[in-house]
Amino acid sequence: MRLPTVAGAEVPTEYLSLADEEMIDRIEDHKARLGQRLVILTHQYQRPEIVDRGDYVGDSFELSRKAAQSDAEYIVFCGVQFMAQSAEILRKEFQKVYHPDLTSGCPMADMGDMDDVQYAWNQITEIVGEDRIVPITYMNSFADLKAFVGRNGGAVCTSSNARAVLEWAFRHFEKVFFLPDEHLGRNVGKRIGIAKDRMAVWNFRKKSDPLGGLTEQEIRQADLILWKGYCHVHAHFKLADVEKVRTEHPDAVVLVHPECLEEVVDAADAVGSTSFIARFVQSAPDGTKIAIGTEIHLISRLARDHPGKIVFSVKRSMCGNMFKISLHDLLYTLDHLDEGVNLISIPDDIRQDARLALEKMLQIT
């Protein structure tokens, strides 16, 4: 569920005729004029020309924290919408958060529809008892799902700290309901010792099945109940792709994101978040050959920025939503900051509950 914004608009046609050099100059003029009153956040997967305009580049949560810790009045988040929402949840009262393209969503976050989640939670807790289970949501979710988790005593996690958050959850509860990414939950659950037969998957697409494709016995037996969501970018990688790299480039290090399928993660040499991947490439000696299973724009930028290393994709996989924000969008937003164009707004009750889940994560980690 996408939450409302104050005002969003398509970029006027006159912006589309501007040359990149002129747009870059005008963006830099805004940055110079506003100084510390403005901070531009750019996620690792953004277009190179957008990343180059950012004050900070990184994963979604670390960017939101940097913005909230700053004294910037205007926060412009170049990512997908749930990321801008996280910045809005964490912001100080005087800060305003903008998202340059409000159509830039996240299919995995869309899979965590609150009607489906609330129904599943009601069914599961009726079977196992509400005091025995806690919900955990991945950062890649909309504010209303984070708020649901906050109201029910749970926490948000990132791909970097998911293990720590799950370990906390199992110290205090018998069971965990993990949303919305099945693969991240499975990969981390496996690494903290949860057996395969103690994991169950709630398939929200099975609308005719009152228990999401599970039986009451399977729900009672499961320690970890996974939501059947996924990132289409990372689910695109298959074991055969890794094996092909091994055959053609036996000297390459294979590095993948933990949103990938279990068998892909198991076959890789290293697994980690987008920031982990960037740091891995940065610290590798020149001449190192690195095959990466993640979004192609990050891989292309890492290859550009580290010409002494051989950086390539396990298989090309692109996030079209991450590619949406352009120089036109960024410039148009900066030109109209005080008019509230592309300003993110979340109802106070949702913002407060979602903040509880984010603060719980910070307490844990």
DOZAGU-143115 format. One record per residue (C-alpha): residue in three letters; x, y, z. Coordinates in nm, 4 decimals, always signed. Each point is the difference from the previous one (the first is absolute). Layout:
+------+----------+----------+----------+
! type !       xx !       yy !       zz !
+------+----------+----------+----------+
!  Ala !        X !        Y !        Z !
...
+------+----------+----------+----------+
END
This chain:
+------+----------+----------+----------+
! type !       xx !       yy !       zz !
+------+----------+----------+----------+
!  Met !  +0.0000 !  +0.0000 !  +0.0000 !
!  Arg !  +0.1489 !  +0.3310 !  -0.1038 !
!  Leu !  -0.0746 !  +0.2746 !  +0.2449 !
!  Pro !  -0.1099 !  +0.3451 !  -0.1165 !
!  Thr !  +0.2332 !  +0.2831 !  -0.0865 !
!  Val !  -0.0718 !  +0.3702 !  +0.0266 !
!  Ala !  +0.0464 !  +0.0774 !  -0.3675 !
!  Gly !  +0.1426 !  -0.1880 !  -0.2910 !
!  Ala !  +0.0216 !  +0.1005 !  -0.3630 !
!  Glu !  +0.1437 !  -0.1162 !  -0.3261 !
!  Val !  +0.3078 !  +0.1849 !  -0.1147 !
!  Pro !  -0.1079 !  +0.2733 !  -0.2463 !
!  Thr !  +0.1058 !  -0.0577 !  -0.3585 !
!  Glu !  +0.2356 !  +0.2999 !  -0.0006 !
!  Tyr !  +0.2274 !  -0.1854 !  +0.2423 !
!  Leu !  +0.0278 !  -0.2955 !  -0.2349 !
!  Ser !  +0.1763 !  +0.2101 !  -0.2643 !
!  Leu !  +0.2776 !  +0.1131 !  +0.2356 !
!  Ala !  +0.3517 !  -0.1309 !  -0.0589 !
!  Asp !  +0.1599 !  -0.2041 !  +0.2776 !
!  Glu !  +0.2721 !  +0.2622 !  +0.0495 !
!  Glu !  -0.2550 !  +0.2761 !  +0.0588 !
!  Met !  -0.1987 !  -0.2129 !  +0.2456 !
!  Ile !  +0.3142 !  -0.0950 !  +0.1910 !
!  Asp !  +0.1031 !  +0.3661 !  +0.0211 !
!  Arg !  -0.3433 !  +0.1024 !  +0.1297 !
!  Ile !  -0.0052 !  -0.2842 !  +0.2552 !
!  Glu !  +0.3427 !  +0.1025 !  +0.1241 !
!  Asp !  -0.1206 !  +0.3620 !  +0.0201 !
!  His !  -0.2831 !  -0.1119 !  +0.2298 !
!  Lys !  +0.2477 !  -0.1887 !  +0.2166 !
!  Ala !  +0.2317 !  +0.2983 !  +0.0236 !
!  Arg !  -0.2864 !  +0.2429 !  +0.0748 !
!  Leu !  -0.1605 !  -0.2141 !  +0.2702 !
!  Gly !  +0.3197 !  -0.1371 !  +0.1491 !
!  Gln !  -0.0657 !  -0.2035 !  +0.3143 !
!  Arg !  -0.3740 !  +0.0672 !  -0.0268 !
!  Leu !  -0.0134 !  -0.2678 !  -0.2758 !
!  Val !  +0.1150 !  -0.3607 !  -0.0005 !
!  Ile !  -0.0338 !  -0.2302 !  -0.3010 !
!  Leu !  -0.0023 !  -0.3734 !  +0.0747 !
!  Thr !  +0.0717 !  -0.2506 !  -0.2786 !
!  His !  -0.0419 !  -0.3737 !  +0.0269 !
!  Gln !  +0.2719 !  -0.2268 !  -0.1379 !
!  Tyr !  -0.2262 !  -0.1179 !  -0.2856 !
!  Gln !  -0.0709 !  +0.3457 !  -0.1462 !
!  Arg !  +0.1222 !  +0.1166 !  -0.3387 !
!  Pro !  +0.3671 !  +0.1097 !  +0.0101 !
!  Glu !  -0.0868 !  +0.3615 !  -0.0795 !
!  Ile !  -0.2393 !  +0.0042 !  +0.2990 !
!  Val !  +0.2490 !  -0.1687 !  +0.2321 !
!  Asp !  +0.2547 !  +0.2637 !  -0.1002 !
!  Arg !  -0.2370 !  +0.2765 !  +0.1183 !
!  Gly !  -0.0542 !  -0.1520 !  +0.3430 !
!  Asp !  +0.1432 !  +0.1246 !  +0.3280 !
!  Tyr !  -0.0208 !  -0.3570 !  +0.1304 !
!  Val !  -0.0102 !  -0.3340 !  -0.1813 !
!  Gly !  -0.0952 !  -0.3257 !  +0.1698 !
!  Asp !  -0.2723 !  -0.2386 !  +0.1160 !
!  Ser !  -0.3448 !  +0.1358 !  +0.0763 !
!  Phe !  +0.0092 !  +0.0007 !  +0.3796 !
!  Glu !  +0.3502 !  +0.1371 !  +0.0410 !
!  Leu !  -0.0999 !  +0.2867 !  -0.2300 !
!  Ser !  -0.3146 !  +0.0741 !  +0.2018 !
!  Arg !  +0.2018 !  +0.0081 !  +0.3208 !
!  Lys !  +0.2579 !  +0.2360 !  -0.1478 !
!  Ala !  -0.2766 !  +0.2372 !  -0.1090 !
!  Ala !  -0.1728 !  -0.0088 !  +0.3397 !
!  Gln !  +0.3304 !  +0.0677 !  +0.1742 !
!  Ser !  +0.0651 !  +0.3023 !  -0.2209 !
!  Asp !  -0.1372 !  +0.3513 !  +0.0356 !
!  Ala !  -0.1299 !  +0.0030 !  -0.3566 !
!  Glu !  -0.3452 !  +0.1469 !  -0.0482 !
!  Tyr !  -0.0488 !  -0.1656 !  -0.3385 !
!  Ile !  +0.0687 !  -0.3735 !  -0.0438 !
!  Val !  -0.0203 !  -0.1270 !  -0.3576 !
!  Phe !  +0.0106 !  -0.3795 !  -0.0175 !
!  Cys !  +0.0933 !  -0.1516 !  -0.3358 !
!  Gly !  -0.1105 !  -0.3595 !  +0.0410 !
!  Val !  -0.3364 !  -0.1757 !  +0.0020 !
!  Gln !  -0.2993 !  +0.1188 !  +0.1965 !
!  Phe !  +0.0337 !  -0.2171 !  +0.3115 !
!  Met !  +0.3483 !  +0.1473 !  +0.0503 !
!  Ala !  -0.1315 !  +0.3554 !  -0.0011 !
!  Gln !  -0.2677 !  -0.1150 !  +0.2456 !
!  Ser !  +0.2684 !  -0.1262 !  +0.2388 !
!  Ala !  +0.1677 !  +0.3394 !  -0.0130 !
!  Glu !  -0.3386 !  +0.1626 !  +0.0687 !
!  Ile !  -0.0539 !  -0.2296 !  +0.3009 !
!  Leu !  +0.3389 !  +0.0870 !  +0.1512 !
!  Arg !  +0.0181 !  +0.3702 !  -0.0881 !
!  Lys !  +0.0104 !  +0.2830 !  +0.2490 !
!  Glu !  -0.3103 !  +0.2176 !  +0.0299 !
!  Phe !  +0.1405 !  +0.2868 !  -0.2085 !
!  Gln !  +0.1205 !  -0.2249 !  -0.2827 !
!  Lys !  -0.1870 !  -0.0774 !  -0.3223 !
!  Val !  +0.0567 !  -0.3072 !  -0.2165 !
!  Tyr !  -0.0425 !  -0.0065 !  -0.3780 !
!  His !  +0.0007 !  -0.2849 !  -0.2511 !
!  Pro !  +0.0728 !  +0.1139 !  -0.3587 !
!  Asp !  -0.2135 !  -0.2654 !  -0.1738 !
!  Leu !  -0.3049 !  -0.1164 !  +0.1900 !
!  Thr !  -0.0588 !  -0.2825 !  -0.2495 !
!  Ser !  +0.3297 !  -0.1619 !  +0.1039 !
!  Gly !  -0.1350 !  -0.2792 !  +0.2180 !
!  Cys !  +0.1155 !  -0.3457 !  +0.1064 !
!  Pro !  -0.1776 !  -0.3192 !  -0.1131 !
!  Met !  +0.1178 !  -0.1866 !  +0.3100 !
!  Ala !  -0.1342 !  +0.2713 !  +0.2310 !
!  Asp !  -0.3283 !  -0.0182 !  -0.1946 !
!  Met !  -0.0187 !  -0.3692 !  +0.0930 !
!  Gly !  -0.0369 !  +0.0977 !  +0.3662 !
!  Asp !  -0.3566 !  +0.1254 !  -0.0395 !
!  Met !  -0.1393 !  +0.0800 !  +0.3442 !
!  Asp !  -0.3366 !  -0.1686 !  -0.0537 !
!  Asp !  +0.1798 !  -0.3254 !  -0.0832 !
!  Val !  +0.2468 !  +0.0388 !  +0.2865 !
!  Gln !  -0.2638 !  +0.0779 !  +0.2617 !
!  Tyr !  -0.2109 !  -0.2959 !  -0.1123 !
!  Ala !  +0.3007 !  -0.2352 !  +0.0205 !
!  Trp !  +0.0975 !  +0.1348 !  +0.3419 !
!  Asn !  -0.3517 !  -0.0545 !  +0.1324 !
!  Gln !  -0.0028 !  -0.3598 !  -0.1224 !
!  Ile !  +0.3496 !  -0.0819 !  +0.1248 !
!  Thr !  -0.0449 !  +0.1528 !  +0.3461 !
!  Glu !  -0.3338 !  -0.1758 !  +0.0420 !
!  Ile !  +0.1850 !  -0.3291 !  -0.0466 !
!  Val !  +0.3241 !  +0.0637 !  +0.1939 !
!  Gly !  -0.0946 !  +0.2819 !  +0.2373 !
!  Glu !  +0.0988 !  +0.3658 !  -0.0338 !
!  Asp !  +0.2508 !  -0.0114 !  +0.2857 !
!  Arg !  +0.2145 !  -0.2690 !  -0.1676 !
!  Ile !  +0.0744 !  +0.1707 !  -0.3319 !
!  Val !  +0.1409 !  +0.3349 !  -0.1133 !
!  Pro !  -0.0051 !  +0.1636 !  -0.3457 !
!  Ile !  +0.3237 !  +0.1193 !  -0.1599 !
!  Thr !  -0.0021 !  +0.1992 !  -0.3215 !
!  Tyr !  +0.2825 !  +0.0632 !  -0.2411 !
!  Met !  +0.0825 !  +0.3653 !  -0.0647 !
!  Asn !  -0.1328 !  -0.0498 !  -0.3535 !
!  Ser !  -0.3604 !  +0.0526 !  +0.1049 !
!  Phe !  -0.2430 !  +0.2891 !  +0.0097 !
!  Ala !  -0.0669 !  +0.2078 !  +0.3100 !
!  Asp !  -0.3325 !  -0.1664 !  +0.0788 !
!  Leu !  +0.1676 !  -0.3420 !  +0.0298 !
!  Lys !  +0.2729 !  +0.1463 !  +0.2203 !
!  Ala !  -0.2751 !  +0.1538 !  +0.2135 !
!  Phe !  -0.1755 !  -0.3380 !  +0.0312 !
!  Val !  +0.3260 !  -0.1530 !  +0.1214 !
!  Gly !  +0.0552 !  +0.2839 !  +0.2456 !
!  Arg !  -0.3502 !  -0.0376 !  +0.1459 !
!  Asn !  +0.0623 !  -0.3705 !  +0.0559 !
!  Gly !  +0.3329 !  +0.0294 !  +0.1788 !
!  Gly !  +0.2197 !  -0.0887 !  -0.2958 !
!  Ala !  +0.2896 !  +0.1628 !  -0.1805 !
!  Val !  +0.1234 !  +0.0955 !  -0.3432 !
!  Cys !  +0.3194 !  -0.1568 !  -0.1351 !
!  Thr !  +0.2404 !  +0.0743 !  -0.2817 !
!  Ser !  +0.1893 !  -0.2541 !  -0.2068 !
!  Ser !  +0.3063 !  +0.0887 !  +0.2105 !
!  Asn !  -0.1542 !  -0.0476 !  +0.3438 !
!  Ala !  -0.2707 !  -0.2611 !  -0.0713 !
!  Arg !  +0.1954 !  -0.2653 !  +0.1875 !
!  Ala !  +0.0281 !  +0.2128 !  +0.3144 !
!  Val !  -0.3693 !  +0.0906 !  -0.0130 !
!  Leu !  -0.1110 !  -0.3614 !  -0.0481 !
!  Glu !  +0.2247 !  -0.1154 !  +0.2838 !
!  Trp !  -0.1591 !  +0.2656 !  +0.2233 !
!  Ala !  -0.3475 !  -0.1147 !  -0.1061 !
!  Phe !  +0.0707 !  -0.3637 !  +0.0861 !
!  Arg !  +0.1406 !  +0.0951 !  +0.3392 !
!  His !  -0.3366 !  +0.1518 !  +0.0911 !
!  Phe !  -0.2553 !  -0.1975 !  -0.2039 !
!  Glu !  -0.0465 !  -0.3569 !  -0.1163 !
!  Lys !  -0.0930 !  +0.0925 !  -0.3554 !
!  Val !  +0.0649 !  +0.2724 !  -0.2564 !
!  Phe !  -0.2235 !  +0.1209 !  -0.2836 !
!  Phe !  +0.2466 !  +0.1428 !  -0.2580 !
!  Leu !  -0.1163 !  +0.2404 !  -0.2724 !
!  Pro !  +0.0042 !  +0.0658 !  -0.2906 !
!  Asp !  +0.3087 !  -0.1748 !  -0.1468 !
!  Glu !  -0.0093 !  -0.3783 !  +0.0222 !
!  His !  +0.3575 !  -0.0425 !  -0.1238 !
!  Leu !  +0.1705 !  +0.2391 !  +0.2408 !
!  Gly !  -0.1930 !  -0.1577 !  +0.2872 !
!  Arg !  +0.0886 !  -0.3523 !  -0.1106 !
!  Asn !  +0.3683 !  +0.0757 !  -0.0554 !
!  Val !  +0.0418 !  +0.1701 !  +0.3365 !
!  Gly !  -0.2136 !  -0.2594 !  +0.1798 !
!  Lys !  +0.2195 !  -0.2758 !  -0.1400 !
!  Arg !  +0.3109 !  +0.1763 !  +0.1264 !
!  Ile !  -0.1288 !  +0.0249 !  +0.3548 !
!  Gly !  -0.0775 !  -0.3716 !  +0.0030 !
!  Ile !  -0.3705 !  -0.0261 !  -0.0805 !
!  Ala !  -0.0655 !  -0.3340 !  -0.1681 !
!  Lys !  -0.1757 !  -0.0093 !  -0.3345 !
!  Asp !  -0.2967 !  -0.1894 !  +0.1444 !
!  Arg !  -0.0414 !  +0.2749 !  +0.2617 !
!  Met !  -0.0601 !  +0.2622 !  -0.2690 !
!  Ala !  -0.3360 !  +0.0500 !  -0.1676 !
!  Val !  -0.1066 !  +0.2329 !  -0.2810 !
!  Trp !  -0.3287 !  +0.1918 !  +0.0097 !
!  Asn !  -0.1100 !  +0.0427 !  -0.3625 !
!  Phe !  -0.2195 !  +0.3100 !  -0.0045 !
!  Arg !  -0.0893 !  -0.0671 !  -0.3632 !
!  Lys !  -0.2076 !  -0.3058 !  +0.0981 !
!  Lys !  -0.3100 !  +0.2060 !  +0.0728 !
!  Ser !  -0.2262 !  -0.3042 !  +0.0065 !
!  Asp !  +0.2106 !  -0.1685 !  +0.2694 !
!  Pro !  -0.0748 !  +0.1356 !  +0.3491 !
!  Leu !  +0.3514 !  -0.0839 !  +0.1222 !
!  Gly !  +0.2138 !  +0.1170 !  -0.2897 !
!  Gly !  +0.0711 !  -0.3514 !  -0.1239 !
!  Leu !  +0.0951 !  -0.1295 !  +0.3458 !
!  Thr !  -0.1656 !  -0.2346 !  +0.2467 !
!  Glu !  -0.0583 !  +0.0777 !  +0.3667 !
!  Gln !  +0.2627 !  -0.2608 !  +0.0860 !
!  Glu !  +0.2591 !  +0.1640 !  -0.2279 !
!  Ile !  -0.0659 !  +0.3366 !  +0.1632 !
!  Arg !  +0.0307 !  -0.1467 !  +0.3499 !
!  Gln !  +0.3224 !  -0.1812 !  -0.0923 !
!  Ala !  +0.1687 !  +0.2959 !  -0.1702 !
!  Asp !  +0.2476 !  +0.2180 !  +0.1848 !
!  Leu !  +0.0292 !  +0.2384 !  -0.2934 !
!  Ile !  -0.3017 !  +0.0858 !  -0.2170 !
!  Leu !  +0.1101 !  +0.1705 !  -0.3204 !
!  Trp !  -0.2100 !  +0.2260 !  -0.2207 !
!  Lys !  +0.0132 !  -0.1053 !  -0.3655 !
!  Gly !  +0.1417 !  +0.3267 !  -0.1315 !
!  Tyr !  +0.3166 !  +0.0512 !  -0.1992 !
!  Cys !  +0.2169 !  +0.2520 !  -0.1811 !
!  His !  -0.0305 !  -0.0638 !  -0.3725 !
!  Val !  +0.3535 !  +0.1336 !  -0.0550 !
!  His !  +0.1613 !  -0.2545 !  +0.2315 !
!  Ala !  -0.2374 !  -0.2900 !  -0.0622 !
!  His !  +0.1137 !  +0.0242 !  -0.3631 !
!  Phe !  +0.3322 !  -0.1666 !  +0.0856 !
!  Lys !  +0.0042 !  -0.3800 !  -0.0142 !
!  Leu !  +0.2500 !  -0.2632 !  +0.1076 !
!  Ala !  +0.0761 !  -0.0697 !  -0.3666 !
!  Asp !  +0.1158 !  +0.3618 !  -0.0383 !
!  Val !  +0.2528 !  -0.0403 !  +0.2800 !
!  Glu !  +0.1165 !  -0.3307 !  -0.1440 !
!  Lys !  +0.0465 !  +0.1662 !  -0.3401 !
!  Val !  +0.2221 !  +0.2656 !  +0.1588 !
!  Arg !  +0.1994 !  -0.2720 !  +0.1779 !
!  Thr !  +0.0588 !  -0.1756 !  -0.3331 !
!  Glu !  +0.0860 !  +0.3088 !  -0.2052 !
!  His !  +0.1837 !  +0.1939 !  +0.2738 !
!  Pro !  +0.1406 !  -0.2516 !  +0.2500 !
!  Asp !  +0.2190 !  +0.2707 !  +0.1539 !
!  Ala !  -0.2935 !  +0.2343 !  +0.0772 !
!  Val !  -0.1421 !  +0.0718 !  +0.3430 !
!  Val !  -0.3792 !  -0.0347 !  -0.0037 !
!  Leu !  -0.1770 !  +0.2574 !  +0.2139 !
!  Val !  -0.3808 !  +0.0115 !  +0.0390 !
!  His !  -0.2734 !  +0.1778 !  +0.1932 !
!  Pro !  -0.1898 !  -0.1939 !  +0.2742 !
!  Glu !  -0.3313 !  +0.0617 !  -0.1808 !
!  Cys !  +0.1154 !  -0.2637 !  -0.2513 !
!  Leu !  -0.1339 !  -0.3562 !  +0.0000 !
!  Glu !  +0.1377 !  -0.2335 !  +0.2663 !
!  Glu !  +0.1958 !  -0.2131 !  -0.2460 !
!  Val !  +0.1602 !  +0.3102 !  -0.1541 !
!  Val !  +0.1048 !  +0.1322 !  +0.3412 !
!  Asp !  +0.1395 !  -0.3417 !  +0.0946 !
!  Ala !  +0.2060 !  -0.0130 !  -0.3199 !
!  Ala !  +0.1517 !  +0.3488 !  +0.0399 !
!  Asp !  +0.3355 !  +0.0862 !  +0.1560 !
!  Ala !  -0.1382 !  +0.2991 !  +0.1891 !
!  Val !  -0.3457 !  +0.1379 !  +0.0768 !
!  Gly !  -0.0988 !  +0.3468 !  +0.1120 !
!  Ser !  -0.1960 !  +0.3215 !  -0.0385 !
!  Thr !  +0.0584 !  +0.2579 !  -0.2716 !
!  Ser !  +0.2354 !  +0.1917 !  +0.2300 !
!  Phe !  +0.1847 !  -0.3229 !  +0.0804 !
!  Ile !  +0.0364 !  -0.0690 !  -0.3726 !
!  Ala !  +0.1325 !  +0.3513 !  -0.0643 !
!  Arg !  +0.2501 !  -0.0278 !  +0.2868 !
!  Phe !  +0.1103 !  -0.3454 !  -0.1185 !
!  Val !  +0.0830 !  +0.1333 !  -0.3453 !
!  Gln !  +0.1710 !  +0.3102 !  +0.1399 !
!  Ser !  +0.2265 !  -0.2026 !  +0.2291 !
!  Ala !  +0.0868 !  -0.2747 !  -0.2516 !
!  Pro !  +0.3535 !  +0.0150 !  -0.1465 !
!  Asp !  +0.0421 !  +0.1198 !  -0.3567 !
!  Gly !  -0.0340 !  -0.2846 !  -0.2459 !
!  Thr !  -0.2672 !  -0.1776 !  +0.2040 !
!  Lys !  -0.2795 !  -0.1450 !  -0.2108 !
!  Ile !  -0.3416 !  +0.0403 !  +0.1676 !
!  Ala !  -0.3313 !  -0.1350 !  -0.1317 !
!  Ile !  -0.2944 !  +0.1657 !  +0.1771 !
!  Gly !  -0.3624 !  -0.1074 !  +0.0305 !
!  Thr !  -0.1927 !  +0.3211 !  +0.0555 !
!  Glu !  -0.1459 !  +0.2973 !  -0.1882 !
!  Ile !  +0.1896 !  +0.0822 !  -0.3196 !
!  His !  +0.0355 !  +0.3745 !  +0.0576 !
!  Leu !  +0.1945 !  -0.0521 !  +0.3211 !
!  Ile !  +0.2258 !  -0.2510 !  -0.1750 !
!  Ser !  +0.0573 !  +0.2347 !  -0.2966 !
!  Arg !  +0.0871 !  +0.2892 !  +0.2324 !
!  Leu !  +0.2384 !  -0.2148 !  +0.2049 !
!  Ala !  +0.1700 !  -0.1119 !  -0.3217 !
!  Arg !  +0.0265 !  +0.3649 !  -0.1093 !
!  Asp !  +0.1403 !  +0.1161 !  +0.3332 !
!  His !  +0.2498 !  -0.2882 !  +0.0363 !
!  Pro !  +0.1614 !  -0.0464 !  -0.3426 !
!  Gly !  +0.2891 !  -0.1955 !  +0.1519 !
!  Lys !  -0.2375 !  -0.2826 !  +0.0912 !
!  Ile !  -0.2086 !  -0.2245 !  -0.2248 !
!  Val !  -0.3581 !  +0.0501 !  +0.1198 !
!  Phe !  -0.2894 !  -0.1577 !  -0.1864 !
!  Ser !  -0.3502 !  -0.1381 !  +0.0582 !
!  Val !  -0.0886 !  -0.3626 !  +0.0617 !
!  Lys !  -0.2906 !  +0.0749 !  -0.2330 !
!  Arg !  -0.1499 !  +0.3345 !  -0.0977 !
!  Ser !  -0.2940 !  +0.0932 !  +0.2234 !
!  Met !  -0.1438 !  +0.3501 !  +0.0206 !
!  Cys !  -0.2409 !  +0.1815 !  +0.2326 !
!  Gly !  -0.2092 !  +0.2160 !  -0.2305 !
!  Asn !  -0.1367 !  +0.1953 !  +0.2956 !
!  Met !  +0.3468 !  +0.0975 !  +0.1172 !
!  Phe !  +0.0765 !  +0.1210 !  -0.3525 !
!  Lys !  -0.3022 !  +0.2329 !  -0.0108 !
!  Ile !  +0.1470 !  +0.2992 !  +0.1790 !
!  Ser !  +0.1788 !  +0.2170 !  -0.2547 !
!  Leu !  +0.1751 !  +0.3347 !  -0.0004 !
!  His !  -0.3293 !  +0.1504 !  -0.1232 !
!  Asp !  -0.1833 !  -0.1333 !  +0.3079 !
!  Leu !  +0.2670 !  +0.1142 !  +0.2417 !
!  Leu !  +0.0257 !  +0.3490 !  -0.1475 !
!  Tyr !  -0.3781 !  +0.0465 !  -0.0129 !
!  Thr !  -0.0299 !  -0.1003 !  +0.3657 !
!  Leu !  +0.2776 !  +0.2388 !  +0.1038 !
!  Asp !  -0.1581 !  +0.2820 !  -0.2006 !
!  His !  -0.3263 !  -0.0409 !  +0.1964 !
!  Leu !  +0.1018 !  -0.0925 !  +0.3545 !
!  Asp !  -0.2009 !  +0.2754 !  +0.1635 !
!  Glu !  -0.3105 !  -0.0905 !  -0.2009 !
!  Gly !  -0.0052 !  -0.3502 !  +0.1504 !
!  Val !  +0.0319 !  -0.1841 !  -0.3299 !
!  Asn !  +0.0922 !  -0.3652 !  +0.0634 !
!  Leu !  -0.0148 !  +0.0531 !  +0.3761 !
!  Ile !  -0.0533 !  -0.3222 !  +0.1986 !
!  Ser !  -0.2654 !  +0.0030 !  +0.2734 !
!  Ile !  -0.0965 !  -0.2871 !  +0.2321 !
!  Pro !  -0.2927 !  +0.0141 !  +0.2449 !
!  Asp !  +0.1196 !  +0.0619 !  +0.3555 !
!  Asp !  -0.1327 !  -0.3280 !  +0.1438 !
!  Ile !  +0.1747 !  -0.2092 !  -0.2650 !
!  Arg !  +0.3179 !  +0.2030 !  +0.0304 !
!  Gln !  +0.0105 !  -0.0439 !  +0.3787 !
!  Asp !  -0.0603 !  -0.3762 !  -0.0089 !
!  Ala !  +0.2491 !  -0.0502 !  -0.2827 !
!  Arg !  +0.2566 !  +0.1985 !  +0.1958 !
!  Leu !  -0.0434 !  -0.2437 !  +0.2901 !
!  Ala !  +0.1065 !  -0.2875 !  -0.2281 !
!  Leu !  +0.2998 !  +0.1931 !  -0.1305 !
!  Glu !  +0.1060 !  +0.1074 !  +0.3489 !
!  Lys !  -0.0293 !  -0.3606 !  +0.1176 !
!  Met !  +0.2440 !  -0.0990 !  -0.2724 !
!  Leu !  +0.2431 !  +0.2685 !  +0.1150 !
!  Gln !  -0.0257 !  -0.1216 !  +0.3585 !
!  Ile !  +0.0764 !  -0.3555 !  -0.1129 !
!  Thr !  +0.2926 !  +0.0837 !  -0.2264 !
+------+----------+----------+----------+
END
